[in-house]
Amino acid sequence: MPSASALFQQIVTKSAPRETRREAIRELGRLEAVTQLKTVTQTNGIHGVFRRDAVTELKEIGAMEALETIAQDRAVDTGIREQARI
């Protein structure tokens, strides 16, 4: 099983296939890698679908503190912030 940092690298690599990147996000969720998932949601250079997937994973693992932080972060896209609201 890849480490959380290796999975994060797959997500931010724009040349990686879309499904590979989405699977890496799901795997971060299985690892309960809250820090990496939160970073994905807050990184403006990452496509919105991946950021939304990361919010979904945070919700599934019950990372309420991370979701609250995302929802209040004005630097994060409005749609992502709204999705992060509990």
Backbone hydrogen bonds, N-H to C=O, Kabsch-Sander energy under -0.5 kcal/mol:
donor,donor_aa,acceptor,acceptor_aa,energy
7,L,3,S,-2.3
8,F,4,A,-2.4
9,Q,5,S,-2.0
10,Q,6,A,-1.6
11,I,7,L,-1.8
12,V,8,F,-2.1
13,T,9,Q,-1.0
14,K,12,V,-0.9
16,A,13,T,-1.7
21,R,17,P,-2.1
22,R,18,R,-2.3
23,E,19,E,-2.6
24,A,20,T,-1.9
25,I,21,R,-1.6
26,R,22,R,-2.2
27,E,23,E,-2.5
28,L,24,A,-2.1
29,G,25,I,-1.8
30,R,26,R,-2.1
31,L,27,E,-2.0
32,E,29,G,-1.0
33,A,28,L,-2.6
34,V,32,E,-1.8
37,L,33,A,-2.4
38,K,34,V,-2.9
39,T,35,T,-2.1
40,V,36,Q,-2.2
41,T,37,L,-1.9
42,Q,38,K,-1.4
43,T,39,T,-0.8
43,T,40,V,-0.9
44,N,42,Q,-0.8
46,I,43,T,-1.6
50,F,47,H,-0.9
51,R,47,H,-1.6
52,R,48,G,-2.8
53,D,49,V,-2.0
54,A,50,F,-2.0
55,V,51,R,-1.8
56,T,52,R,-2.3
57,E,53,D,-2.2
58,L,54,A,-2.3
59,K,55,V,-2.3
60,E,56,T,-2.3
61,I,57,E,-1.8
62,G,59,K,-1.0
63,A,58,L,-2.6
64,M,62,G,-2.0
67,L,63,A,-2.3
68,E,64,M,-2.5
69,T,65,E,-2.1
70,I,66,A,-2.3
71,A,67,L,-2.6
72,Q,68,E,-1.3
73,D,69,T,-0.8
73,D,70,I,-0.9
74,R,72,Q,-0.9
76,V,73,D,-1.8
81,R,77,D,-2.5
82,E,78,T,-2.7
83,Q,79,G,-2.0
84,A,80,I,-1.8
85,R,81,R,-0.8
85,R,82,E,-0.8
